[in-house]
């Protein structure tokens, strides 16, 4: 776990543990201009944001935790239709009558009651501005011409909490569209081979995005010390490693 704060940190950071059932989940808490933001690191691509009394779940899957014991969702965001990101049963556990489900077009064929956002769409949900951004492969493929994640099929999401912008990249590589997101406060970038990025790709993406805080996530068995080493000379970026295999 890298606790070294590099450069000017615009967040106030508090480290804590939250307990759901028998699982101990790490949480980070930040101050924003509109109140406290808490991020709970559930595992793989599964995250939970708590802000302004609202709970936002991202890619909740039952294999990552006991969601029956977790807070119900005001908003659920699904990045794409792969089963380690889209879990219909877990969505059902988390939904309330008023829960807003945001997903991609392909996901909408598997779960009912959601609102489709395409790359480039923007909307405000439960007081949080949500931008759907591209997430796709350029290099890693099943076979020539068959990327693991085709362009236009999946979403990353940029969430605005008060004066802080958080980028959850979904399953993607270091794509050109990231240039438009430069200056986000916090970035979750996937590092799970062979489906997403190598540590070198994540380092390249970080140098483009220039987030104040970088969380490698969805990293499987990839050695996270590599991304720490690759960015050790980038004073404006703090790399935080959390349990998100």
C-alpha positions in Angstrom: 0.0 0.0 0.0 1.5 3.3 -1.1 0.8 6.0 1.5 3.3 8.5 0.1 1.7 11.7 -0.8 3.3 13.2 -3.9 3.0 16.8 -4.9 0.1 19.0 -3.8 -2.8 16.9 -2.7 -6.2 18.6 -3.1 -8.0 15.9 -1.2 -8.2 15.4 2.6 -7.7 11.7 3.0 -8.9 9.5 5.8 -8.1 5.8 5.8 -10.6 3.5 7.4 -12.1 0.0 7.3 -15.7 -0.7 6.8 -17.2 -4.1 7.7 -19.9 -5.7 5.6 -20.8 -9.2 6.9 -17.5 -11.1 7.4 -15.6 -9.0 4.8 -13.4 -6.0 5.7 -13.5 -3.5 2.9 -11.1 -0.6 2.6 -12.6 2.9 2.3 -11.1 6.3 1.5 -12.9 9.5 2.4 -12.5 12.9 0.7 -13.8 16.4 1.3 -15.5 18.1 -1.6 -17.1 21.5 -2.0 -20.5 19.7 -1.6 -19.7 17.5 1.4 -18.0 14.2 2.1 -17.3 11.5 -0.5 -16.6 8.0 0.6 -15.2 5.4 -1.7 -15.6 1.7 -0.8 -13.3 -0.7 -2.6 -15.3 -3.9 -3.0 -13.1 -5.8 -5.5 -12.2 -6.2 -9.2 -14.3 -3.6 -10.9 -16.8 -3.2 -8.1 -16.9 0.1 -6.2 -19.3 2.0 -4.0 -19.5 5.7 -3.7 -21.4 7.4 -0.8 -22.2 11.1 -1.3 -24.9 13.5 -0.1 -26.8 10.7 1.5 -26.9 8.7 -1.8 -25.3 5.4 -2.5 -23.8 4.7 -6.0 -22.8 1.2 -6.9 -20.5 0.5 -9.9 -20.4 -2.9 -11.6 -21.7 -4.8 -8.5 -21.1 -8.5 -8.7 -21.9 -11.2 -6.2 -18.5 -12.8 -6.6 -16.9 -9.7 -5.0 -19.0 -9.5 -1.8 -22.2 -10.2 0.1 -24.4 -7.5 -1.4 -27.4 -8.6 0.6 -25.6 -7.0 3.6 -24.6 -3.8 1.8 -26.5 -0.5 1.5 -29.2 -0.5 -1.2 -28.4 1.6 -4.3 -29.8 5.0 -5.2 -27.8 4.7 -8.5 -26.2 1.6 -10.2 -23.7 2.1 -13.0 -22.8 -0.8 -15.3 -19.8 -0.3 -17.7 -20.4 -3.3 -20.0 -22.0 -6.7 -20.4 -19.2 -9.1 -19.4 -20.4 -11.2 -16.4 -17.7 -9.9 -14.1 -19.3 -6.5 -14.5 -23.0 -7.2 -15.2 -24.6 -9.4 -12.5 -28.4 -9.3 -12.9 -29.0 -11.1 -9.5 -26.9 -8.6 -7.6 -28.6 -5.7 -9.3 -31.9 -7.1 -8.1 -30.6 -7.3 -4.5 -29.5 -3.7 -4.6 -32.4 -2.1 -6.3 -35.1 0.0 -4.5 -38.2 1.3 -6.1 -36.5 4.6 -6.9 -33.1 3.2 -7.9 -31.8 4.6 -11.1 -29.9 2.0 -13.2 -27.5 3.4 -15.9 -26.1 0.9 -18.4 -25.1 0.3 -22.0 -27.3 -0.8 -24.9 -26.1 -4.4 -24.8 -26.7 -4.6 -21.0 -30.3 -3.3 -21.5 -31.1 -6.6 -23.3 -30.3 -8.5 -20.1 -31.7 -6.4 -17.4 -34.9 -4.3 -17.4 -35.7 -0.9 -16.1 -32.4 0.8 -16.9 -31.5 4.0 -18.8 -29.0 3.6 -21.6 -26.1 6.0 -21.8 -23.9 6.0 -24.9 -20.4 7.3 -25.2 -20.6 11.1 -25.0 -24.0 11.2 -23.1 -24.3 13.3 -20.0 -26.9 13.5 -17.3 -27.5 14.4 -13.7 -28.6 11.6 -11.5 -29.3 12.0 -7.7 -27.4 15.3 -7.8 -24.3 13.8 -9.4 -23.3 14.7 -13.0 -22.5 11.5 -14.9 -20.6 11.5 -18.2 -20.4 8.3 -20.3 -17.0 8.1 -22.0 -15.4 5.5 -24.4 -13.9 2.3 -23.1 -12.3 -0.1 -25.6 -9.3 -2.1 -26.7 -6.8 -1.0 -29.4 -4.2 -3.8 -28.9 -5.5 -6.7 -26.8 -7.9 -9.0 -28.8 -9.4 -12.4 -29.0 -8.2 -12.6 -32.6 -7.2 -10.0 -35.2 -10.1 -7.6 -35.6 -11.9 -8.9 -32.6 -11.0 -6.8 -29.5 -11.9 -7.9 -26.1 -13.9 -4.7 -25.7 -15.1 -3.2 -29.0 -15.3 0.6 -29.5 -18.7 1.9 -28.6 -19.9 -1.1 -26.7 -18.8 -0.2 -23.2 -18.7 2.9 -21.0 -16.3 4.5 -18.6 -17.9 7.1 -16.4 -16.8 10.5 -15.1 -18.7 11.4 -11.9 -18.7 14.9 -10.5 -19.0 15.2 -6.8 -19.1 18.9 -5.9 -15.8 20.2 -7.2 -14.2 16.8 -7.6 -14.2 14.7 -10.8 -13.8 10.9 -10.5 -13.0 8.8 -13.6 -14.0 5.1 -13.5 -12.5 3.9 -16.7 -14.2 0.5 -17.1 -12.5 -2.1 -19.3 -10.3 0.0 -21.6 -6.8 0.6 -22.8 -5.0 4.0 -23.0 -7.2 5.3 -25.8 -6.9 8.8 -27.4 -10.2 10.0 -25.9 -8.5 10.2 -22.5 -6.9 13.4 -23.6 -10.3 15.2 -23.2 -10.4 14.0 -19.5 -7.1 15.5 -18.5 -7.1 17.0 -15.0 -9.5 14.6 -13.3 -9.0 14.5 -9.6 -9.2 10.8 -9.2 -8.8 8.0 -11.8 -9.6 4.3 -11.6 -7.6 2.5 -14.4 -7.8 -1.2 -15.1 -4.7 -3.3 -15.2 -5.9 -6.9 -15.8 -4.1 -8.7 -18.5 -4.7 -9.7 -21.2 -8.1 -7.9 -21.3 -7.2 -4.3 -20.4 -3.9 -2.5 -19.8 -0.3 -3.4 -19.0 1.3 -1.3 -16.2 3.1 0.6 -19.0 -0.2 1.5 -20.6 -1.6 2.6 -17.3 1.4 4.8 -16.8 0.9 6.3 -20.2 -2.8 6.9 -19.5 -1.9 8.5 -16.1 0.5 10.9 -17.8 -2.3 11.9 -20.2 -5.0 12.2 -17.5 -2.8 13.7 -14.8 -5.1 12.7 -11.9 -4.1 13.8 -8.5 -4.8 10.3 -7.3 -4.5 7.1 -9.3 -6.1 3.9 -8.2 -5.1 0.9 -10.3 -8.2 -1.4 -10.2 -9.4 -4.6 -11.8 -5.8 -5.7 -11.8 -6.1 -9.5 -11.3 -2.6 -11.0 -10.7 -0.7 -8.0 -12.2 2.1 -6.8 -10.0 0.9 -3.4 -8.8 4.4 -2.4 -7.7 5.2 -1.9 -11.4 2.9 1.0 -11.8 4.2 2.5 -8.6 7.7 2.3 -10.0 6.7 3.7 -13.4 5.1 6.8 -11.9 7.6 7.4 -9.1 9.0 10.5 -10.9 5.6 12.0 -11.5 5.3 14.4 -8.5 1.7 15.4 -9.2 0.3 11.9 -9.2 -0.2 9.8 -6.0 -0.6 6.1 -6.7 -2.8 4.3 -4.1 -3.0 0.6 -4.1 -6.2 -0.9 -2.6 -7.4 -4.5 -2.5 -9.3 -4.7 -5.8 -8.1 -7.8 -7.6 
